[in-house]
Structures are given as C-alpha cells and as structure tokens.
Amino acid sequence: MTETAALTVPVEIDNPHARKIQAIAEVFGQEFAEQFRDPVLCMEQTLWAPMPQGMYRRDFRLLSRSLYLESVYRRREGYNQDILDNFARMIGEKLAAITKLFESRTTQLTKLFKDNGHTPVEVYVKPQHIYAPVIAPGARSFIQLLERLDKYYQLTGCGTLMGLLDGGQRRTAELELRKAVRSFTGMVRTEQAKLRKESLRLQEERRGHAVDTEVEADVKQAERLADEAEQNMAESTEDMAAHVDPTEAGAVLDSIVATGVAGSTAATRGKAKAAASAPAPAAEAPAAPATV
C-alpha cells in the first residue's frame, strides 16, 4: 500500500483482531502491525467532506508515527526526558487551542442558521468510514478534531446552498480552519527534528558502549517510519492553498487561534453590552386581591 492510499478498513472484516491489525498496518505498515506490542485503541469514525478525509489519510499518519517515535525514545536509556515532555506538552496544548477555535467558529456559524430561520442538514454524500488506530492520547484528540472539522464543512456547505454564505465567505471560513490543522502538523514536523537531534547526540555519546539491542531495533524502525511520513508530507501537493512553512507554523497557528478567540470574545462582549443597555422591563402590576 502506498503512502497516499486511502486509510479505510473494510467493515466486512468481522474478526476484531484482524480488523485491528489491518488498521495498524494502514497507518504504520504491515511489518509494524505484526510486531506491535504496545496498547492500541481503535476508533470508528465517519468523515464526509473530502478535506477532513485527506487530513486523516496524510496528517494522521504523520502525527501517529511521530507520537510512536516519542514513546520509543522514552524507553531509550539516557535520552533527555525534558525534550520529550516539551514535545508531548506542545501536542496537547496546540490541539486544545485548535479545538477551542473550531468550537467557536462552529457556534458562530450555527447561530447564523438560527438567526435566519434555517436548520442545517448534511450535504455531503460520499462518506469515508475510518477505523483509526490510536497509540497515544494526542492521536485520539486529533481524530476528534477531524470530526469537528468535518461537521464544520457540513455547515459551510449547507450554508452556501441555503444562501447564507457566498462562495468567497465559504472559502475563507474553511481555509482558516484547514490552515490551523496544517500549522499544527508543521509544528509536529519541526519539533520532531529536535527529538531526532537528541537521538543523534545520544548515539554519538554511546558509540562503542553496550546497548539494549531490542530498544535500538525499535528506535531504528520508529525513525524509518517517521522519515517515510515526513517525506510523504514534504512531497505532497494536496491543498497547497493551506500550505504552511513548518518553520513558521508556530507563529501562524498562534495568530489564527488568537484571531478566532478575539472574535468570539468580542461577540460575547457585544451581546453583554446590548443586554446591559436594553431598557429594563416594566414592573408587573400587583395582582388584585382575591375575592371570595
């Protein structure tokens, strides 16, 4: 299976064990799936819009392999754990920030439907059923993020067809969230390079010394898998409109999130101000005394 093949595990595989093995193989490769010994949680999800589907196929593979690389380095004696802790912290914090952005934009768009008397409906007709192997909490959060992105695409597509958004507004709205995801992926690529730098340092330091051959074999496999995903991402020409230079990804993501949060805060303040300036409702007249 090529790196760009769709990650879809046939639902007709009724053997749960075999289905998990195939799910792992489609993200990490068959050899890895047959040797994998760590915990894995498989999540079933359906994505309807092409862009979230593409991000699962491409970005999820890169993230999963990077997170596996982190877990292998943690088993390597002498590896600087602070570097790994910073990497894990970055993953969690950035995914949380993007999730907050997605929730804010979805709330704003949902309100647009409500204010205009419309109810959003599903508009995409070619779902992709995924069975995602989760080997780290960050991978699970990313799948949930793609689910939110997919729902947002349903809203923008429906809003356009109902006349609530024009083509330019839809493109701008969708591009903002795609760039947030691509910026996150760019940060993962940049931070992963720091993990590899520490690995090389440790390798030079331990040259000529006895090493745990099993751990070293896992390290080599994890680094090879990460290299394949990185090369695939670097060579990808999908969605160039949302392309973000990995070296600038952190600044781009922070800017997108800050703008989104600021817009949401301003809207909330505007509502509060309007409520505060509205005339107080007239006091109700006292009820007439009951008569017998």
Secondary structure, DSSP 8 states (H G I E B T S, - for coil): --TTS-----TT---HHHHHHHHHHHHH-HHHHHH--S--EEEEEEE-SHHHHHHIIIIIHHHHHHHHHHHHHHTSTT--HHHHHHHHHHHHHHHHHHHHHHHHHHHHHHHHHHHTT----------EEEEEEE-SHHHHHHHHHHHHHHHHHHHHHHHHHTTSS-HHHHHHHHHHHHHHHHHHHHHHHHHHHHHHHHHHHHHHHTTTS---HHHHHHHHHHHHHHHHHHHHHHH--TTGGG---GGGHHHHHHHHHHHHHHHHHHHHHHHHHHHHHS--------------
